[in-house]
Amino acid sequence: MGWRILQIRMPYHSDPLDLAFHALSDPTRRAVISRLADGEVPVSVLAEPFDIALPSFSQHLRVLEECGLIASEKRGRSRWCWLVRPRFDEAADWMTTERRRWAGRLDRLEAYLDKTEGTDKGHEG
């Protein structure tokens, strides 16, 4: 019997956590997040270190804002951005749960291997 492939449909990454991880998959967006960790910043200042056109940079900001990782508002003639904590907490909670699950699996595998290694030594002549 062959392996069955489970097809998961995510055409629009509709789950909020999927959207957050999709947003974080891009190095430019991760750099924006790192910069915003120091506090809110106007878009013009946020865009300075990047060698891309402002419309392209704004697209990155839109992806981050749509998934709930950042927020922005117009203040006078500038648009300011800042981090939004709850979506980061959701991602961190998911990763913590998965880390614990895999740590438990690896601990059980290690115990099994230790047990079978001890059994194998008893059968050596």
RONU-254065 format. One record per residue: residue number from 1; residue in three letters; x, y, z of N, C-alpha, C in turn. Coordinates in Angstrom, 3 decimals. Each point is the difference from the previous one (the first is absolute). Example, Ala and Ser with C-alpha at 12.3 -4.5 7.8 and 13.67 -1.06 7.14 Angstrom:
BEGIN
[rec 1, 'Ala', [13.190, -5.690, 7.800], [-0.890, 1.190, 0.000], [0.900, 1.200, 0.000]]
[rec 2, 'Ser', [-0.350, 1.050, -0.720], [0.820, 1.190, 0.060], [-0.770, 1.090, 0.730]]
# end
This chain:
BEGIN
[rec 1, 'Met', [0.836, -1.177, 0.000], [-0.836, 1.177, 0.000], [0.885, 1.245, 0.000]]
[rec 2, 'Gly', [-0.247, 0.912, -0.931], [0.817, 1.207, -0.129], [-0.454, 1.094, 0.960]]
[rec 3, 'Trp', [0.797, 1.030, 0.079], [-0.323, 1.140, 0.848], [-1.108, 0.811, -0.646]]
[rec 4, 'Arg', [-0.903, 0.459, 0.801], [-1.017, 0.925, -0.487], [0.469, 1.410, 0.302]]
[rec 5, 'Ile', [-0.198, 0.852, -0.939], [0.393, 1.391, 0.190], [-1.229, 0.785, 0.437]]
[rec 6, 'Leu', [0.150, 0.678, 1.116], [-1.073, 0.835, 0.522], [0.154, 1.387, -0.599]]
[rec 7, 'Gln', [-1.012, 0.398, -0.743], [0.047, 1.321, -0.613], [-0.703, 0.990, 0.921]]
[rec 8, 'Ile', [0.736, 1.000, 0.402], [-0.553, 1.035, 0.856], [-0.218, 1.228, -0.861]]
[rec 9, 'Arg', [-1.213, 0.469, -0.016], [-0.308, 1.175, -0.798], [0.163, 1.251, 0.841]]
[rec 10, 'Met', [0.864, 0.879, -0.457], [0.196, 1.284, 0.660], [0.144, 1.075, -1.068]]
[rec 11, 'Pro', [-1.001, 0.141, -0.884], [0.188, 0.923, -1.118], [0.203, 1.446, 0.426]]
[rec 12, 'Tyr', [-0.599, 0.392, 1.090], [0.123, 1.388, 0.423], [0.600, 0.119, 1.393]]
[rec 13, 'His', [0.555, -1.063, 0.534], [0.587, 0.027, 1.341], [-0.980, 0.657, 0.976]]
[rec 14, 'Ser', [-1.195, -0.545, 0.104], [-1.064, 0.671, 0.731], [0.142, -0.032, 1.518]]
[rec 15, 'Asp', [0.669, -0.987, 0.550], [0.164, -0.062, 1.442], [0.945, 1.113, 0.439]]
[rec 16, 'Pro', [-0.325, 0.726, 1.073], [0.874, 1.098, 0.440], [1.449, -0.431, 0.268]]
[rec 17, 'Leu', [0.172, -1.178, 0.542], [1.355, -0.479, 0.260], [0.740, -0.292, -1.310]]
[rec 18, 'Asp', [-0.716, -0.555, -0.989], [0.601, -0.223, -1.314], [0.447, 1.321, -0.615]]
[rec 19, 'Leu', [-0.839, 1.013, 0.125], [0.341, 1.315, -0.539], [1.242, 0.571, 0.681]]
[rec 20, 'Ala', [0.088, -0.174, 1.307], [1.154, 0.520, 0.738], [1.286, -0.700, -0.439]]
[rec 21, 'Phe', [-0.031, -1.331, -0.098], [1.207, -0.718, -0.408], [0.359, 0.299, -1.460]]
[rec 22, 'His', [-1.004, 0.168, -0.846], [0.263, 0.401, -1.382], [0.694, 1.356, -0.026]]
[rec 23, 'Ala', [-0.506, 0.946, 0.779], [0.603, 1.337, 0.052], [1.438, -0.068, 0.492]]
[rec 24, 'Leu', [0.254, -0.838, 0.990], [1.338, -0.105, 0.580], [0.973, -0.802, -0.869]]
[rec 25, 'Ser', [-0.504, -0.597, -1.078], [0.877, -0.800, -0.863], [0.899, 0.871, -0.881]]
[rec 26, 'Asp', [-0.277, 1.277, -0.065], [0.767, 0.901, -0.855], [1.054, 0.760, 0.806]]
[rec 27, 'Pro', [1.257, 0.021, -0.454], [1.058, 0.669, 0.771], [-0.211, 1.506, 0.163]]
[rec 28, 'Thr', [-0.571, 0.661, -0.991], [-0.268, 1.434, 0.136], [-1.010, 0.250, 1.101]]
[rec 29, 'Arg', [-1.052, -0.807, 0.022], [-1.030, 0.183, 1.035], [0.551, -0.336, 1.386]]
[rec 30, 'Arg', [0.870, -1.016, 0.087], [0.620, -0.294, 1.303], [0.876, 1.159, 0.456]]
[rec 31, 'Ala', [0.704, 0.627, -0.929], [0.829, 1.154, 0.352], [-0.865, 1.164, 0.486]]
[rec 32, 'Val', [-1.139, 0.193, -0.622], [-0.936, 1.046, 0.441], [-0.458, -0.291, 1.422]]
[rec 33, 'Ile', [-0.349, -1.250, 0.264], [-0.439, -0.394, 1.343], [1.113, 0.269, 1.012]]
[rec 34, 'Ser', [1.229, -0.360, -0.352], [1.128, 0.236, 0.911], [0.167, 1.482, 0.297]]
[rec 35, 'Arg', [-0.155, 0.822, -1.011], [0.139, 1.445, 0.202], [-1.131, 0.526, 0.882]]
[rec 36, 'Leu', [-1.211, -0.469, -0.227], [-1.145, 0.464, 0.782], [0.041, -0.494, 1.444]]
[rec 37, 'Ala', [0.814, -0.995, 0.287], [0.150, -0.475, 1.380], [0.578, 1.098, 0.888]]
[rec 38, 'Asp', [0.685, 0.972, -0.613], [0.563, 1.119, 0.755], [-1.009, 1.118, 0.240]]
[rec 39, 'Gly', [-1.174, -0.090, -0.621], [-1.021, 1.032, 0.185], [-0.603, 0.430, -1.321]]
[rec 40, 'Glu', [-1.048, 0.792, 0.102], [-0.695, 0.440, -1.212], [0.874, 0.954, -0.801]]
[rec 41, 'Val', [-0.217, -0.044, -1.339], [0.849, 0.742, -0.929], [-0.845, 0.465, -1.182]]
[rec 42, 'Pro', [0.308, 1.179, -0.543], [-0.683, 0.398, -1.236], [0.475, -0.869, -1.169]]
[rec 43, 'Val', [-0.885, -0.244, -0.947], [0.324, -0.861, -1.146], [1.238, 0.511, -0.732]]
[rec 44, 'Ser', [0.139, 1.301, -0.145], [1.153, 0.548, -0.725], [1.315, -0.399, 0.664]]
[rec 45, 'Val', [0.050, 0.006, 1.317], [1.203, -0.407, 0.727], [0.172, -1.514, -0.068]]
[rec 46, 'Leu', [-1.098, -0.709, 0.112], [0.029, -1.459, -0.049], [0.519, -0.497, -1.351]]
[rec 47, 'Ala', [-0.322, 0.723, -1.082], [0.366, -0.423, -1.350], [1.440, 0.344, -0.365]]
[rec 48, 'Glu', [0.632, 0.921, 0.720], [1.336, 0.494, -0.371], [1.044, -1.081, -0.267]]
[rec 49, 'Pro', [0.154, -1.018, 0.865], [1.093, -0.958, -0.234], [-0.239, -0.969, -1.157]]
[rec 50, 'Phe', [-1.191, 0.003, -0.575], [-0.329, -0.987, -1.030], [0.184, 0.604, -1.389]]
[rec 51, 'Asp', [0.631, -0.757, -0.870], [0.258, 0.447, -1.359], [-1.124, -0.464, -0.924]]
[rec 52, 'Ile', [-1.229, 0.398, 0.347], [-1.159, -0.324, -0.831], [-0.877, 1.242, -0.096]]
[rec 53, 'Ala', [-0.805, 0.055, -1.032], [-0.896, 1.134, -0.201], [-1.041, 0.053, 1.114]]
[rec 54, 'Leu', [-0.431, 1.204, 0.337], [-0.969, 0.170, 1.080], [-1.299, -0.783, -0.231]]
[rec 55, 'Pro', [-0.538, -0.064, -1.246], [-1.201, -0.824, -0.196], [0.222, -1.483, 0.334]]
[rec 56, 'Ser', [1.176, -0.519, -0.334], [0.313, -1.394, 0.336], [0.133, -0.166, 1.506]]
[rec 57, 'Phe', [0.640, 0.950, 0.643], [0.139, -0.046, 1.445], [-1.367, 0.085, 0.671]]
[rec 58, 'Ser', [-0.853, 0.847, -0.524], [-1.359, 0.136, 0.549], [-0.783, -1.306, -0.106]]
[rec 59, 'Gln', [0.265, -0.767, -1.049], [-0.645, -1.309, -0.144], [0.408, -0.920, 1.146]]
[rec 60, 'His', [1.272, 0.034, 0.373], [0.461, -0.803, 1.138], [-0.727, 0.428, 1.279]]
[rec 61, 'Leu', [-0.140, 1.300, 0.180], [-0.710, 0.499, 1.181], [-1.460, -0.439, -0.012]]
[rec 62, 'Arg', [-0.612, -0.001, -1.172], [-1.398, -0.414, -0.098], [-0.162, -1.467, 0.400]]
[rec 63, 'Val', [0.930, -0.860, -0.439], [-0.052, -1.420, 0.374], [0.101, -0.143, 1.523]]
[rec 64, 'Leu', [0.933, 0.724, 0.602], [0.171, -0.059, 1.454], [-1.227, 0.536, 0.737]]
[rec 65, 'Glu', [-0.597, 1.028, -0.534], [-1.171, 0.579, 0.651], [-1.237, -0.890, -0.168]]
[rec 66, 'Glu', [-0.173, -0.572, -1.180], [-1.161, -0.864, -0.247], [0.000, -1.242, 0.874]]
[rec 67, 'Cys', [1.177, -0.484, 0.364], [0.052, -1.201, 0.843], [-0.013, 0.351, 1.485]]
[rec 68, 'Gly', [0.024, 1.275, 0.319], [-0.122, 0.409, 1.396], [1.301, 0.100, 0.765]]
[rec 69, 'Leu', [1.144, -0.036, -0.699], [1.280, 0.122, 0.692], [0.382, 1.448, 0.282]]
[rec 70, 'Ile', [-0.465, 0.913, -0.860], [0.250, 1.419, 0.226], [-1.296, 0.781, -0.197]]
[rec 71, 'Ala', [0.011, 1.232, 0.461], [-1.100, 0.932, -0.251], [0.625, 1.314, -0.436]]
[rec 72, 'Ser', [-0.817, 0.847, -0.614], [0.514, 1.297, -0.422], [-1.125, 1.024, 0.060]]
[rec 73, 'Glu', [0.418, 1.260, 0.041], [-0.970, 1.090, -0.060], [0.664, 1.219, -0.609]]
[rec 74, 'Lys', [-0.821, 0.828, -0.609], [0.473, 1.240, -0.585], [0.069, 1.053, 1.095]]
[rec 75, 'Arg', [1.159, 0.650, 0.120], [0.199, 1.093, 0.956], [0.559, 1.181, -0.780]]
[rec 76, 'Gly', [-0.826, 0.972, -0.224], [0.429, 1.122, -0.830], [0.272, -0.476, -1.402]]
[rec 77, 'Arg', [1.232, 0.218, -0.470], [0.355, -0.420, -1.354], [0.762, -1.316, -0.016]]
[rec 78, 'Ser', [0.133, -0.645, 1.139], [0.753, -1.260, 0.091], [-0.900, -1.146, 0.428]]
[rec 79, 'Arg', [0.350, -1.199, -0.431], [-0.657, -1.218, 0.473], [0.965, -0.687, 0.959]]
[rec 80, 'Trp', [-0.457, -0.296, 1.204], [0.807, -0.640, 1.037], [-0.408, -1.456, 0.149]]
[rec 81, 'Cys', [0.970, -0.875, 0.283], [-0.244, -1.439, 0.191], [0.517, -0.430, 1.362]]
[rec 82, 'Trp', [-0.629, -1.035, 0.544], [0.436, -0.604, 1.264], [-0.436, -1.454, 0.037]]
[rec 83, 'Leu', [0.630, -0.762, 0.888], [-0.327, -1.424, 0.147], [-1.308, -0.181, 0.759]]
[rec 84, 'Val', [-0.681, -1.099, -0.326], [-1.226, -0.395, 0.704], [0.286, -1.348, 0.647]]
[rec 85, 'Arg', [0.021, -0.035, 1.294], [0.476, -1.162, 0.760], [-0.843, -1.286, -0.098]]
[rec 86, 'Pro', [-1.327, 0.055, 0.005], [-0.773, -1.256, 0.073], [0.323, -1.033, -1.075]]
[rec 87, 'Arg', [0.241, 0.423, -1.238], [0.300, -0.981, -1.059], [1.350, -0.672, 0.265]]
[rec 88, 'Phe', [0.966, 0.744, 0.546], [1.285, -0.603, 0.358], [-0.185, -1.022, 1.116]]
[rec 89, 'Asp', [-0.868, 0.318, 0.950], [-0.273, -0.932, 1.097], [-0.620, -1.290, -0.522]]
[rec 90, 'Glu', [-0.916, 0.108, -0.971], [-0.616, -1.194, -0.588], [1.057, -0.869, -0.675]]
[rec 91, 'Ala', [0.886, 0.625, -0.760], [1.062, -0.751, -0.683], [0.939, -0.647, 1.017]]
[rec 92, 'Ala', [0.358, 0.736, 1.029], [0.895, -0.535, 1.036], [-0.663, -1.164, 0.732]]
[rec 93, 'Asp', [-1.284, 0.111, 0.294], [-0.730, -1.081, 0.662], [-0.006, -1.253, -0.864]]
[rec 94, 'Trp', [-0.238, 0.165, -1.303], [-0.010, -1.148, -0.904], [1.376, -0.660, -0.028]]
[rec 95, 'Met', [1.057, 0.820, -0.110], [1.355, -0.564, -0.037], [0.362, -0.691, 1.309]]
[rec 96, 'Thr', [-0.429, 0.545, 1.121], [0.271, -0.627, 1.298], [-0.685, -1.358, 0.084]]
[rec 97, 'Thr', [-1.240, -0.059, -0.444], [-0.740, -1.269, 0.004], [0.698, -1.031, -0.879]]
[rec 98, 'Glu', [0.405, 0.403, -1.192], [0.673, -0.930, -0.906], [1.361, -0.420, 0.544]]
[rec 99, 'Arg', [0.726, 0.933, 0.609], [1.307, -0.322, 0.577], [-0.161, -1.057, 1.090]]
[rec 100, 'Arg', [-1.000, 0.169, 0.852], [-0.244, -0.986, 1.067], [-0.377, -1.356, -0.579]]
[rec 101, 'Arg', [-0.850, 0.020, -1.019], [-0.430, -1.254, -0.628], [1.203, -0.744, -0.569]]
[rec 102, 'Trp', [0.872, 0.715, -0.721], [1.159, -0.652, -0.604], [1.043, -0.385, 1.038]]
[rec 103, 'Ala', [0.145, 0.779, 1.051], [0.930, -0.375, 1.075], [-0.452, -1.304, 0.636]]
[rec 104, 'Gly', [-1.306, -0.143, 0.222], [-0.534, -1.241, 0.557], [0.240, -1.184, -0.921]]
[rec 105, 'Arg', [-0.212, 0.213, -1.282], [0.239, -1.076, -0.967], [1.470, -0.404, -0.023]]
[rec 106, 'Leu', [0.880, 0.984, 0.018], [1.434, -0.306, -0.022], [0.445, -0.669, 1.291]]
[rec 107, 'Asp', [-0.581, 0.405, 1.120], [0.318, -0.665, 1.273], [-0.423, -1.463, -0.041]]
[rec 108, 'Arg', [-1.190, -0.273, -0.554], [-0.462, -1.388, -0.100], [0.873, -0.803, -0.951]]
[rec 109, 'Leu', [0.430, 0.625, -1.090], [0.892, -0.682, -0.935], [1.333, -0.312, 0.666]]
[rec 110, 'Glu', [0.541, 0.961, 0.737], [1.265, -0.222, 0.700], [-0.127, -1.143, 1.009]]
[rec 111, 'Ala', [-1.101, -0.021, 0.750], [-0.212, -1.077, 0.975], [-0.102, -1.350, -0.704]]
[rec 112, 'Tyr', [-0.702, -0.043, -1.118], [-0.132, -1.233, -0.761], [1.367, -0.477, -0.507]]
[rec 113, 'Leu', [0.774, 0.940, -0.548], [1.318, -0.373, -0.521], [0.930, -0.463, 1.116]]
[rec 114, 'Asp', [-0.063, 0.668, 1.153], [0.805, -0.437, 1.144], [-0.394, -1.412, 0.413]]
[rec 115, 'Lys', [-1.286, -0.255, 0.014], [-0.503, -1.315, 0.397], [0.420, -1.068, -1.009]]
[rec 116, 'Thr', [-0.138, 0.285, -1.291], [0.360, -1.002, -1.007], [1.507, -0.181, -0.083]]
[rec 117, 'Glu', [0.764, 1.063, 0.258], [1.460, -0.110, 0.013], [0.438, -0.927, 1.133]]
[rec 118, 'Gly', [-0.621, 0.138, 1.142], [0.315, -0.878, 1.144], [-0.381, -1.438, -0.303]]
[rec 119, 'Thr', [-1.095, -0.204, -0.703], [-0.441, -1.342, -0.351], [0.960, -0.620, -1.002]]
[rec 120, 'Asp', [0.469, 0.785, -0.962], [0.938, -0.497, -1.021], [1.319, -0.423, 0.625]]
[rec 121, 'Lys', [0.474, 0.736, 1.007], [1.260, -0.344, 0.655], [-0.105, -1.343, 0.722]]
[rec 122, 'Gly', [-1.183, -0.320, 0.494], [-0.197, -1.273, 0.695], [0.061, -1.188, -0.953]]
[rec 123, 'His', [-0.203, 0.243, -1.307], [0.011, -1.089, -0.981], [1.328, -0.163, -0.695]]
[rec 124, 'Glu', [0.965, 0.863, 0.308], [1.304, -0.119, -0.627], [0.776, -1.154, 0.628]]
[rec 125, 'Gly', [0.792, -0.676, -0.771], [0.686, -1.174, 0.488], [1.374, 0.229, 0.349]]
# end
